[in-house]
Amino acid sequence: MLLVTGEINKFESTIKQPLTYAENFEDRLPAEHHYIRFLTFSGRFEEAIDKCFSILDEYGEKFPRIVTPGIIEAEIVAADSMLTNFPKGELRYIHKLTGDMRHSLMKTMTYTVIIAMSVKREYLPLVGCRIASRSASYGWCSYGAFGLYAFGCALINFSNKIDEGCSWVKKSLALMKLLEDRENIPEPIQATCEEFIKINKDTMMEGQIEFAMSASIHLCRRQLAKFKQMWAIMYVVSQQCCILKLMGKEPGTVFDIFHGKINNEQEFFDKGVSTGDEVIISCIYFSNLFVAYWLQNYDAAIQAAEQYTDSNGGKLYDLYYVLYQGLTALQLARRESNNKLKWIGIGESAVSKFQTWESHSNWNFENKHLLLSAELSSVKGDFSAAEEKYKASILSAQKHRFPHEEGLAMELLGSFYKNQGDLESSRNVLLKARACYIKWGATAVVERLCTSP
């Protein structure tokens, strides 16, 4: 309750009593978990994750101080081996976890994964796969389902086994539904937001601060990825700055919540660097990429894309990063003849990835795959195929309710017609793109379109 009401100082002094007077490790664990949540809630992520590893060490779960790709791959292989007997069909009779100590172990490892999203991201696949491995031995609970999800993501991100990874992710969601009596998060990305709002509300009421924070981050990312009125999605500072820029407004007042300690984006970024908060750093880089592309500042966009890659060590398989990096590269391929093959290579890689992802979610990724393919065909001089794919992307975006990407496909088709000398068709389709952008609420994008030569 003290965490939920924000009485931080009182909580820290109160929690020390059970930590001091607990008779043994088992008695101490509930207080340790509350203390971890307190540290996370206070932004003391390094202390929180160190505390998690200290508890895991007492359990006998050892993790290396330095994480290498080889260590991650070995953990993935070990988890894959442990999961060979996972049910291939009906999950109703799956072996469920029993025992308070084992349940607390799974809880501690899940806390570790969640905190690692902010610091020490290299531990995300390592601990996630360990949860899945132990669940396969001990039995399954909701924390185990979370670990199974992390295992699927590790297969995608590190082993590049997209089909296999997606299969495990779907199994984890089915398991979560069974164990928590919660509906699967639905496929259309527009439908995921209400689910995350509910998760945020439920977990906040239960005092599960770290889960509420995670739900808020996922909510904001999905609302940026789908069409949503700009004024309705200001939840996270970096995304809020991004939104205001697309609306043509200065983000200065966003930082008033810091009461003078942080006054602008640079100070916000510096804070992320000084605290080692990789979430802040990567969010700022991605927001810079996102805004720069939409405002057609392609040099700034590709620079932000390179910084975003560096900030994640090339480990975070972020499809929206791939989308905007690919689109930016194909714009640069048109104007930089010396580096054309380099930019085309990045574009081809993006097309290939979205082709794979489209097979797993036609609703979410078909229009994006078609748009990247249209741009690639245009750059390569296959104009007939390009026009066909632009039109198909527009229809797909309309069907699946992505008006901002419908507008983008229309704008790129308009530029294509203009380069082909069909000025009337260009003008007509650009007017339709403008209507989409107005509906989106991106005033700065509308102004940029209206002032473009």
FIDO-646432 format. One record per residue (C-alpha): residue in one letter; x, y, z. Coordinates in pm, 1 decimal. Layout:
REM residues N
+------+----------+----------+----------+
: code :        x :        y :        z :
+------+----------+----------+----------+
:    A :        X :        Y :        Z :
...
+------+----------+----------+----------+
END
This chain:
REM residues 453
+------+----------+----------+----------+
: code :        x :        y :        z :
+------+----------+----------+----------+
:    M :      0.0 :      0.0 :      0.0 :
:    L :    283.7 :    240.7 :     81.5 :
:    L :    424.1 :    182.0 :   -267.6 :
:    V :     93.4 :    256.9 :   -436.1 :
:    T :     35.7 :    573.8 :   -230.9 :
:    G :    390.2 :    692.9 :   -302.2 :
:    E :    508.8 :    707.5 :     61.3 :
:    I :    859.0 :    605.6 :    -43.1 :
:    N :   1061.2 :    708.0 :    262.9 :
:    K :    816.6 :    544.2 :    499.2 :
:    F :    820.6 :    225.2 :    294.1 :
:    E :   1200.1 :    194.9 :    298.8 :
:    S :   1217.6 :    225.4 :    676.5 :
:    T :    925.5 :    -14.8 :    722.5 :
:    I :   1057.4 :   -288.7 :    491.6 :
:    K :   1390.8 :   -307.7 :    673.1 :
:    Q :   1229.0 :   -464.5 :    978.5 :
:    P :   1120.9 :   -797.6 :    820.2 :
:    L :   1447.6 :   -807.1 :    626.0 :
:    T :   1641.8 :   -774.0 :    952.0 :
:    Y :   1441.0 :  -1006.9 :   1172.0 :
:    A :   1351.2 :  -1287.4 :    927.9 :
:    E :   1459.3 :  -1622.6 :   1069.1 :
:    N :   1565.4 :  -1779.2 :    739.3 :
:    F :   1580.2 :  -1733.2 :    361.5 :
:    E :   1223.0 :  -1852.1 :    307.9 :
:    D :   1082.2 :  -1608.2 :    565.2 :
:    R :   1285.8 :  -1324.0 :    416.4 :
:    L :   1169.1 :  -1372.6 :     55.2 :
:    P :    835.7 :  -1183.7 :     65.9 :
:    A :   1007.2 :   -876.8 :    208.1 :
:    E :   1289.5 :   -911.2 :    -45.1 :
:    H :   1035.2 :   -907.0 :   -328.6 :
:    H :    870.0 :   -595.4 :   -187.7 :
:    Y :   1210.9 :   -432.1 :   -155.4 :
:    I :   1292.4 :   -512.5 :   -519.3 :
:    R :    965.7 :   -352.0 :   -624.8 :
:    F :   1048.8 :    -48.7 :   -409.9 :
:    L :   1391.2 :    -10.8 :   -574.2 :
:    T :   1235.0 :    -45.3 :   -920.6 :
:    F :    960.3 :    204.3 :   -841.5 :
:    S :   1226.0 :    447.4 :   -716.4 :
:    G :   1427.7 :    418.1 :  -1039.1 :
:    R :   1716.7 :    243.3 :   -863.1 :
:    F :   1737.5 :    -24.9 :  -1132.0 :
:    E :   2100.6 :   -122.9 :  -1076.3 :
:    E :   2037.0 :   -190.1 :   -707.9 :
:    A :   1716.6 :   -376.3 :   -794.0 :
:    I :   1877.0 :   -612.4 :  -1042.9 :
:    D :   2176.8 :   -670.6 :   -815.3 :
:    K :   1933.0 :   -766.7 :   -539.0 :
:    C :   1759.1 :  -1008.3 :   -778.3 :
:    F :   2085.8 :  -1177.6 :   -869.0 :
:    S :   2179.7 :  -1198.0 :   -501.0 :
:    I :   1855.2 :  -1383.5 :   -424.5 :
:    L :   1896.7 :  -1609.2 :   -727.6 :
:    D :   2248.5 :  -1690.7 :   -609.9 :
:    E :   2103.7 :  -1808.8 :   -277.9 :
:    Y :   1869.8 :  -2031.8 :   -477.7 :
:    G :   2172.4 :  -2178.0 :   -656.1 :
:    E :   2083.8 :  -2013.7 :   -988.1 :
:    K :   2415.3 :  -1881.5 :  -1117.0 :
:    F :   2448.6 :  -1620.9 :  -1391.1 :
:    P :   2775.9 :  -1494.8 :  -1544.2 :
:    R :   2907.1 :  -1145.5 :  -1476.9 :
:    I :   2980.4 :  -1098.7 :  -1846.7 :
:    V :   2727.7 :  -1215.8 :  -2104.2 :
:    T :   2854.6 :  -1319.7 :  -2447.4 :
:    P :   2663.1 :  -1434.2 :  -2758.7 :
:    G :   2797.2 :  -1785.2 :  -2698.9 :
:    I :   2657.3 :  -1793.2 :  -2344.6 :
:    I :   2316.8 :  -1674.5 :  -2467.8 :
:    E :   2310.3 :  -1933.9 :  -2745.8 :
:    A :   2402.5 :  -2208.6 :  -2499.8 :
:    E :   2114.9 :  -2106.9 :  -2271.6 :
:    I :   1875.8 :  -2108.5 :  -2569.1 :
:    V :   1991.0 :  -2457.2 :  -2669.5 :
:    A :   1951.7 :  -2580.5 :  -2310.3 :
:    A :   1597.9 :  -2441.8 :  -2287.4 :
:    D :   1509.1 :  -2588.3 :  -2626.4 :
:    S :   1624.8 :  -2929.6 :  -2505.7 :
:    M :   1423.1 :  -2902.3 :  -2184.0 :
:    L :   1108.7 :  -2810.0 :  -2377.2 :
:    T :   1105.3 :  -3117.5 :  -2601.7 :
:    N :    821.4 :  -3268.9 :  -2394.2 :
:    F :    607.6 :  -2953.4 :  -2393.6 :
:    P :    253.5 :  -3048.9 :  -2506.8 :
:    K :    206.8 :  -3006.6 :  -2879.3 :
:    G :   -170.1 :  -2975.3 :  -2858.8 :
:    E :   -411.4 :  -2936.8 :  -2569.0 :
:    L :   -258.2 :  -2753.5 :  -2269.1 :
:    R :   -536.9 :  -2827.9 :  -2021.1 :
:    Y :   -348.1 :  -3109.9 :  -1852.7 :
:    I :     -8.1 :  -2941.7 :  -1840.9 :
:    H :    192.4 :  -3004.0 :  -1522.8 :
:    K :    143.1 :  -2701.3 :  -1293.9 :
:    L :    399.3 :  -2563.0 :  -1052.9 :
:    T :    362.2 :  -2643.5 :   -682.0 :
:    G :    565.2 :  -2529.1 :   -384.0 :
:    D :    605.6 :  -2177.7 :   -246.5 :
:    M :    983.7 :  -2170.2 :   -281.9 :
:    R :    977.6 :  -2269.1 :   -647.7 :
:    H :    702.5 :  -2015.7 :   -712.3 :
:    S :    916.5 :  -1747.5 :   -546.7 :
:    L :   1211.3 :  -1850.9 :   -762.8 :
:    M :   1006.2 :  -1798.8 :  -1079.0 :
:    K :    882.8 :  -1467.3 :   -944.7 :
:    T :   1237.6 :  -1348.3 :   -872.5 :
:    M :   1360.3 :  -1443.6 :  -1219.6 :
:    T :   1061.0 :  -1267.1 :  -1377.1 :
:    Y :   1139.6 :   -952.8 :  -1177.3 :
:    T :   1496.2 :   -980.5 :  -1306.7 :
:    V :   1379.2 :   -992.3 :  -1669.9 :
:    I :   1149.3 :   -692.5 :  -1624.0 :
:    I :   1420.4 :   -482.2 :  -1459.0 :
:    A :   1671.0 :   -589.9 :  -1726.3 :
:    M :   1452.7 :   -408.5 :  -1979.1 :
:    S :   1592.0 :    -86.8 :  -1827.8 :
:    V :   1945.8 :   -198.6 :  -1737.6 :
:    K :   2160.7 :   -492.5 :  -1841.7 :
:    R :   1947.5 :   -595.6 :  -2137.7 :
:    E :   2194.8 :   -867.2 :  -2223.5 :
:    Y :   2037.7 :  -1069.8 :  -1941.6 :
:    L :   1687.2 :  -1064.8 :  -2095.9 :
:    P :   1725.4 :  -1381.3 :  -2307.3 :
:    L :   1950.8 :  -1549.2 :  -2052.0 :
:    V :   1712.7 :  -1524.9 :  -1755.8 :
:    G :   1403.0 :  -1567.8 :  -1972.1 :
:    C :   1530.7 :  -1898.6 :  -2110.2 :
:    R :   1624.9 :  -2011.2 :  -1759.3 :
:    I :   1264.7 :  -1951.9 :  -1646.3 :
:    A :   1143.0 :  -2169.2 :  -1932.3 :
:    S :   1395.9 :  -2443.9 :  -1851.3 :
:    R :   1308.0 :  -2454.9 :  -1481.4 :
:    S :    935.5 :  -2450.1 :  -1560.1 :
:    A :    979.7 :  -2751.4 :  -1784.7 :
:    S :   1129.6 :  -2933.1 :  -1483.6 :
:    Y :    922.0 :  -2797.5 :  -1194.5 :
:    G :    586.6 :  -2723.4 :  -1355.4 :
:    W :    416.9 :  -2420.8 :  -1508.1 :
:    C :    274.5 :  -2100.8 :  -1362.1 :
:    S :    208.9 :  -1754.4 :  -1507.3 :
:    Y :    574.7 :  -1662.5 :  -1451.9 :
:    G :    671.9 :  -1970.9 :  -1650.7 :
:    A :    446.5 :  -1859.2 :  -1934.6 :
:    F :    632.3 :  -1526.6 :  -1928.4 :
:    G :    962.3 :  -1716.4 :  -1953.0 :
:    L :    828.6 :  -1920.3 :  -2244.1 :
:    Y :    746.0 :  -1592.6 :  -2418.6 :
:    A :   1101.5 :  -1469.5 :  -2353.7 :
:    F :   1239.4 :  -1796.7 :  -2493.3 :
:    G :   1039.7 :  -1746.0 :  -2814.4 :
:    C :   1173.2 :  -1391.0 :  -2842.4 :
:    A :   1529.0 :  -1518.2 :  -2790.1 :
:    L :   1488.1 :  -1761.9 :  -3079.4 :
:    I :   1373.9 :  -1473.1 :  -3298.9 :
:    N :   1625.0 :  -1212.1 :  -3185.0 :
:    F :   1941.0 :  -1416.0 :  -3140.0 :
:    S :   1901.0 :  -1741.4 :  -3332.0 :
:    N :   1706.8 :  -1582.2 :  -3619.4 :
:    K :   1455.1 :  -1868.2 :  -3600.6 :
:    I :   1150.6 :  -1654.6 :  -3663.8 :
:    D :    898.7 :  -1928.6 :  -3741.7 :
:    E :    998.8 :  -2139.6 :  -3443.2 :
:    G :   1014.7 :  -1837.1 :  -3213.5 :
:    C :    668.2 :  -1715.7 :  -3314.9 :
:    S :    530.8 :  -2063.0 :  -3252.1 :
:    W :    660.9 :  -2055.5 :  -2892.4 :
:    V :    529.9 :  -1702.8 :  -2838.9 :
:    K :    181.6 :  -1819.1 :  -2941.7 :
:    K :    209.9 :  -2118.4 :  -2707.6 :
:    S :    311.4 :  -1887.7 :  -2422.4 :
:    L :      3.4 :  -1670.0 :  -2478.4 :
:    A :   -220.3 :  -1976.8 :  -2485.4 :
:    L :    -58.0 :  -2095.2 :  -2161.0 :
:    M :   -105.5 :  -1752.6 :  -2003.7 :
:    K :   -473.4 :  -1764.5 :  -2096.1 :
:    L :   -506.2 :  -2107.3 :  -1933.2 :
:    L :   -317.8 :  -2020.8 :  -1613.2 :
:    E :   -453.0 :  -1669.3 :  -1557.5 :
:    D :   -796.9 :  -1708.8 :  -1717.6 :
:    R :   -706.3 :  -1411.5 :  -1936.4 :
:    E :   -795.7 :  -1379.5 :  -2301.2 :
:    N :   -507.5 :  -1393.6 :  -2549.0 :
:    I :   -387.7 :  -1054.8 :  -2664.6 :
:    P :   -560.4 :  -1031.4 :  -3004.9 :
:    E :   -369.1 :  -1013.5 :  -3329.7 :
:    P :   -473.7 :   -676.2 :  -3476.2 :
:    I :   -238.4 :   -428.7 :  -3312.7 :
:    Q :   -528.8 :   -186.0 :  -3269.5 :
:    A :   -694.9 :   -435.6 :  -3034.6 :
:    T :   -395.9 :   -478.1 :  -2800.3 :
:    C :   -421.5 :   -138.2 :  -2634.4 :
:    E :   -734.0 :   -203.5 :  -2428.1 :
:    E :   -571.0 :   -521.2 :  -2297.3 :
:    F :   -262.2 :   -332.2 :  -2180.7 :
:    I :   -478.4 :    -60.9 :  -2020.5 :
:    K :   -657.7 :   -335.9 :  -1825.5 :
:    I :   -326.5 :   -499.9 :  -1725.7 :
:    N :   -193.0 :   -161.0 :  -1611.8 :
:    K :   -503.0 :    -92.4 :  -1403.7 :
:    D :   -520.4 :   -439.8 :  -1247.3 :
:    T :   -152.9 :   -460.8 :  -1159.5 :
:    M :   -146.5 :   -107.2 :  -1016.9 :
:    M :   -440.5 :   -193.3 :   -789.3 :
:    E :   -253.3 :   -504.2 :   -675.3 :
:    G :     60.3 :   -301.4 :   -606.1 :
:    Q :    252.7 :   -475.8 :   -885.1 :
:    I :    429.0 :   -154.3 :   -985.6 :
:    E :    686.1 :   -310.1 :  -1217.5 :
:    F :    418.9 :   -492.7 :  -1420.9 :
:    A :    213.1 :   -173.4 :  -1443.3 :
:    M :    518.5 :     15.1 :  -1574.0 :
:    S :    587.6 :   -255.0 :  -1831.3 :
:    A :    224.6 :   -247.7 :  -1948.9 :
:    S :    240.7 :    132.3 :  -1985.7 :
:    I :    551.9 :    110.7 :  -2202.3 :
:    H :    396.5 :   -156.0 :  -2426.6 :
:    L :     75.5 :     47.5 :  -2445.8 :
:    C :    257.5 :    356.1 :  -2565.4 :
:    R :    462.4 :    167.0 :  -2823.4 :
:    R :    151.3 :      8.9 :  -2970.7 :
:    Q :    -35.3 :    337.0 :  -2980.3 :
:    L :    249.1 :    493.9 :  -3175.0 :
:    A :    261.2 :    194.5 :  -3411.4 :
:    K :   -107.9 :    209.5 :  -3492.6 :
:    F :   -331.6 :    500.0 :  -3586.5 :
:    K :   -436.2 :    702.8 :  -3284.2 :
:    Q :   -535.7 :   1066.1 :  -3234.1 :
:    M :   -220.9 :   1247.2 :  -3124.0 :
:    W :   -364.5 :   1414.7 :  -2816.3 :
:    A :   -479.9 :   1083.3 :  -2669.0 :
:    I :   -144.9 :    901.1 :  -2641.0 :
:    M :     88.1 :   1114.2 :  -2427.3 :
:    Y :    209.5 :    860.2 :  -2171.8 :
:    V :    587.0 :    840.4 :  -2193.5 :
:    V :    811.3 :   1144.8 :  -2216.6 :
:    S :   1019.0 :   1048.3 :  -2519.7 :
:    Q :    709.4 :    945.8 :  -2714.7 :
:    Q :    535.4 :   1260.5 :  -2593.5 :
:    C :    814.8 :   1472.9 :  -2741.6 :
:    C :    787.1 :   1275.4 :  -3064.0 :
:    I :    411.1 :   1330.7 :  -3081.1 :
:    L :    436.1 :   1704.5 :  -3016.7 :
:    K :    694.4 :   1742.8 :  -3292.8 :
:    L :    464.3 :   1567.4 :  -3540.0 :
:    M :    188.9 :   1800.9 :  -3425.3 :
:    G :    418.8 :   2095.3 :  -3497.9 :
:    K :    456.4 :   2197.6 :  -3133.2 :
:    E :    754.1 :   2245.6 :  -2904.4 :
:    P :    791.9 :   1977.6 :  -2634.9 :
:    G :    918.2 :   2217.3 :  -2363.8 :
:    T :    630.0 :   2182.4 :  -2116.2 :
:    V :    663.7 :   1803.0 :  -2124.5 :
:    F :    952.1 :   1833.0 :  -1881.1 :
:    D :    759.5 :   2031.5 :  -1618.0 :
:    I :    690.8 :   1704.0 :  -1435.4 :
:    F :   1061.8 :   1692.1 :  -1340.4 :
:    H :   1032.9 :   2021.7 :  -1146.0 :
:    G :   1339.8 :   2182.8 :  -1301.3 :
:    K :   1572.1 :   1881.1 :  -1268.5 :
:    I :   1532.0 :   1799.0 :  -1640.5 :
:    N :   1437.0 :   2079.1 :  -1878.7 :
:    N :   1486.1 :   1950.5 :  -2233.0 :
:    E :   1549.2 :   1641.6 :  -2446.0 :
:    Q :   1927.5 :   1663.3 :  -2416.5 :
:    E :   1911.6 :   1667.3 :  -2038.0 :
:    F :   1661.6 :   1381.4 :  -2052.6 :
:    F :   1900.7 :   1183.6 :  -2272.7 :
:    D :   2195.9 :   1268.3 :  -2046.5 :
:    K :   1996.4 :   1138.5 :  -1750.4 :
:    G :   1942.3 :    809.6 :  -1932.4 :
:    V :   2314.8 :    781.9 :  -2004.2 :
:    S :   2418.8 :    870.0 :  -1647.7 :
:    T :   2181.5 :    614.7 :  -1495.1 :
:    G :   2246.1 :    349.4 :  -1758.6 :
:    D :   1876.1 :    346.0 :  -1846.0 :
:    E :   1878.4 :    183.0 :  -2189.1 :
:    V :   1501.9 :    224.3 :  -2225.5 :
:    I :   1533.5 :    604.7 :  -2221.2 :
:    I :   1829.0 :    598.5 :  -2460.8 :
:    S :   1671.9 :    364.9 :  -2714.3 :
:    C :   1333.0 :    540.0 :  -2695.2 :
:    I :   1494.0 :    874.6 :  -2774.0 :
:    Y :   1689.9 :    733.3 :  -3067.9 :
:    F :   1382.8 :    560.4 :  -3208.4 :
:    S :   1169.6 :    872.5 :  -3161.4 :
:    N :   1435.2 :   1073.2 :  -3348.0 :
:    L :   1430.0 :    819.7 :  -3632.1 :
:    F :   1049.8 :    821.4 :  -3642.7 :
:    V :   1015.3 :   1201.9 :  -3649.8 :
:    A :   1303.5 :   1258.0 :  -3891.9 :
:    Y :   1159.4 :   1012.5 :  -4144.5 :
:    W :    810.9 :   1160.5 :  -4135.3 :
:    L :    952.2 :   1511.3 :  -4175.9 :
:    Q :   1176.4 :   1388.4 :  -4461.3 :
:    N :   1503.6 :   1470.1 :  -4286.5 :
:    Y :   1664.0 :   1151.1 :  -4412.9 :
:    D :   2022.0 :   1227.3 :  -4306.0 :
:    A :   1906.0 :   1272.8 :  -3946.4 :
:    A :   1686.8 :    962.6 :  -3975.4 :
:    I :   1967.9 :    731.7 :  -4086.3 :
:    Q :   2196.6 :    875.5 :  -3816.6 :
:    A :   1930.9 :    802.9 :  -3552.4 :
:    A :   1887.9 :    452.2 :  -3697.7 :
:    E :   2260.3 :    385.0 :  -3657.8 :
:    Q :   2255.4 :    520.7 :  -3302.4 :
:    Y :   1951.7 :    309.6 :  -3219.8 :
:    T :   2133.9 :     -1.9 :  -3341.6 :
:    D :   2437.3 :     88.9 :  -3132.9 :
:    S :   2228.7 :    152.2 :  -2820.4 :
:    N :   2082.9 :   -197.5 :  -2840.3 :
:    G :   2399.0 :   -376.1 :  -2947.6 :
:    G :   2212.7 :   -506.2 :  -3249.9 :
:    K :   2015.8 :   -734.8 :  -3018.3 :
:    L :   1669.3 :   -583.3 :  -3009.2 :
:    Y :   1468.5 :   -705.5 :  -3306.6 :
:    D :   1242.9 :   -405.2 :  -3340.2 :
:    L :   1022.5 :   -428.8 :  -3646.3 :
:    Y :    936.3 :    -62.0 :  -3650.2 :
:    Y :   1301.7 :     26.8 :  -3643.0 :
:    V :   1350.1 :   -209.7 :  -3939.7 :
:    L :   1057.2 :    -45.6 :  -4121.2 :
:    Y :   1177.8 :    313.2 :  -4090.9 :
:    Q :   1542.5 :    228.5 :  -4142.5 :
:    G :   1446.0 :     41.7 :  -4461.2 :
:    L :   1225.5 :    322.9 :  -4591.6 :
:    T :   1494.9 :    580.6 :  -4513.7 :
:    A :   1765.0 :    375.9 :  -4686.8 :
:    L :   1555.4 :    347.5 :  -5003.2 :
:    Q :   1510.7 :    724.3 :  -5008.4 :
:    L :   1886.3 :    770.2 :  -4977.7 :
:    A :   1943.2 :    515.5 :  -5256.9 :
:    R :   1768.7 :    757.5 :  -5494.2 :
:    R :   2007.3 :   1043.8 :  -5427.0 :
:    E :   2341.6 :    885.6 :  -5332.1 :
:    S :   2470.6 :    696.1 :  -5635.7 :
:    N :   2802.5 :    616.5 :  -5466.2 :
:    N :   2628.5 :    433.0 :  -5180.9 :
:    K :   2327.8 :    306.1 :  -5373.3 :
:    L :   2413.0 :    -62.5 :  -5334.2 :
:    K :   2455.8 :    -17.5 :  -4957.9 :
:    W :   2115.3 :    145.7 :  -4919.8 :
:    I :   1947.0 :   -108.4 :  -5146.5 :
:    G :   2097.4 :   -385.8 :  -4933.6 :
:    I :   1937.2 :   -239.8 :  -4620.6 :
:    G :   1607.2 :   -207.8 :  -4807.9 :
:    E :   1622.0 :   -568.6 :  -4930.0 :
:    S :   1691.7 :   -689.3 :  -4576.1 :
:    A :   1386.7 :   -500.2 :  -4448.3 :
:    V :   1165.9 :   -646.5 :  -4723.7 :
:    S :   1286.5 :   -997.6 :  -4639.9 :
:    K :   1213.1 :   -958.0 :  -4269.0 :
:    F :    865.8 :   -819.3 :  -4327.2 :
:    Q :    789.5 :  -1097.0 :  -4573.5 :
:    T :    854.4 :  -1343.8 :  -4293.6 :
:    W :    657.7 :  -1146.1 :  -4035.8 :
:    E :    363.5 :  -1103.0 :  -4272.5 :
:    S :    324.2 :  -1482.4 :  -4274.7 :
:    H :    268.1 :  -1464.2 :  -3897.5 :
:    S :     38.3 :  -1160.3 :  -3892.7 :
:    N :   -112.1 :  -1050.5 :  -4221.2 :
:    W :   -318.8 :   -786.3 :  -4041.8 :
:    N :    -27.0 :   -605.6 :  -3881.4 :
:    F :    244.1 :   -639.2 :  -4144.0 :
:    E :    100.9 :   -686.1 :  -4494.5 :
:    N :     73.7 :   -315.8 :  -4579.8 :
:    K :    425.2 :   -247.7 :  -4447.6 :
:    H :    575.4 :   -533.4 :  -4649.0 :
:    L :    399.1 :   -409.3 :  -4962.9 :
:    L :    517.3 :    -52.2 :  -4906.3 :
:    L :    880.4 :   -154.2 :  -4859.8 :
:    S :    853.3 :   -377.1 :  -5168.7 :
:    A :    704.5 :    -90.5 :  -5371.2 :
:    E :    988.4 :    141.5 :  -5273.9 :
:    L :   1246.6 :   -125.6 :  -5356.3 :
:    S :   1089.4 :   -191.5 :  -5697.5 :
:    S :   1082.7 :    182.6 :  -5770.1 :
:    V :   1451.0 :    224.9 :  -5681.3 :
:    K :   1542.7 :    -74.5 :  -5900.8 :
:    G :   1345.4 :     67.2 :  -6196.7 :
:    D :   1064.8 :   -190.2 :  -6202.1 :
:    F :    799.0 :     79.5 :  -6227.5 :
:    S :    506.3 :   -142.9 :  -6319.8 :
:    A :    558.2 :   -361.3 :  -6011.2 :
:    A :    615.0 :    -54.1 :  -5794.0 :
:    E :    282.9 :    107.3 :  -5890.4 :
:    E :     96.7 :   -216.8 :  -5828.6 :
:    K :    252.9 :   -259.3 :  -5484.1 :
:    Y :    190.3 :    102.4 :  -5379.9 :
:    K :   -178.6 :     57.0 :  -5460.0 :
:    A :   -190.9 :   -278.7 :  -5281.5 :
:    S :    -27.4 :   -123.6 :  -4973.4 :
:    I :   -289.2 :    152.6 :  -4969.8 :
:    L :   -573.8 :    -99.5 :  -4987.4 :
:    S :   -415.8 :   -313.9 :  -4713.6 :
:    A :   -369.3 :    -13.1 :  -4483.9 :
:    Q :   -733.3 :     84.7 :  -4542.6 :
:    K :   -854.8 :   -269.0 :  -4473.1 :
:    H :   -648.9 :   -305.9 :  -4156.0 :
:    R :   -710.3 :     49.8 :  -4027.4 :
:    F :   -366.6 :    212.6 :  -4043.4 :
:    P :   -462.6 :    557.4 :  -4182.6 :
:    H :   -120.1 :    713.3 :  -4120.7 :
:    E :     48.7 :    437.3 :  -4323.9 :
:    E :   -227.5 :    463.5 :  -4582.6 :
:    G :   -134.1 :    831.1 :  -4613.7 :
:    L :    234.6 :    748.0 :  -4640.1 :
:    A :    172.7 :    494.5 :  -4918.7 :
:    M :    -38.6 :    754.8 :  -5099.7 :
:    E :    232.0 :   1019.3 :  -5061.4 :
:    L :    500.2 :    786.4 :  -5195.0 :
:    L :    272.3 :    688.3 :  -5484.4 :
:    G :    218.4 :   1059.6 :  -5551.6 :
:    S :    593.9 :   1115.3 :  -5566.7 :
:    F :    622.9 :    813.0 :  -5794.6 :
:    Y :    361.1 :    957.3 :  -6035.5 :
:    K :    536.1 :   1294.0 :  -6030.9 :
:    N :    868.1 :   1134.8 :  -6125.1 :
:    Q :    687.0 :    954.2 :  -6406.7 :
:    G :    550.2 :   1287.0 :  -6535.5 :
:    D :    186.3 :   1211.8 :  -6443.1 :
:    L :    123.2 :   1535.4 :  -6253.3 :
:    E :   -255.7 :   1505.8 :  -6240.6 :
:    S :   -250.2 :   1160.1 :  -6080.1 :
:    S :     20.0 :   1282.8 :  -5844.5 :
:    R :   -187.3 :   1580.6 :  -5731.6 :
:    N :   -499.5 :   1369.1 :  -5675.5 :
:    V :   -330.6 :   1105.1 :  -5465.3 :
:    L :   -136.6 :   1363.4 :  -5260.5 :
:    L :   -464.2 :   1532.3 :  -5166.4 :
:    K :   -584.0 :   1197.4 :  -5031.5 :
:    A :   -257.1 :   1156.8 :  -4838.1 :
:    R :   -311.9 :   1499.8 :  -4685.2 :
:    A :   -660.3 :   1394.8 :  -4567.2 :
:    C :   -510.2 :   1089.4 :  -4394.5 :
:    Y :   -249.0 :   1299.8 :  -4217.2 :
:    I :   -513.2 :   1547.2 :  -4101.4 :
:    K :   -713.4 :   1256.6 :  -3960.1 :
:    W :   -399.7 :   1132.9 :  -3785.2 :
:    G :   -344.5 :   1475.0 :  -3629.8 :
:    A :     14.2 :   1519.2 :  -3754.2 :
:    T :      0.6 :   1891.7 :  -3834.1 :
:    A :    373.7 :   1916.4 :  -3902.1 :
:    V :    350.1 :   1636.8 :  -4159.4 :
:    V :     54.1 :   1809.8 :  -4327.1 :
:    E :    251.5 :   2136.9 :  -4344.3 :
:    R :    555.5 :   1957.1 :  -4480.6 :
:    L :    343.6 :   1793.1 :  -4751.9 :
:    C :    179.5 :   2123.1 :  -4846.8 :
:    T :    514.2 :   2304.9 :  -4879.2 :
:    S :    696.8 :   2028.3 :  -5066.7 :
:    P :    795.9 :   2124.2 :  -5423.1 :
+------+----------+----------+----------+
END
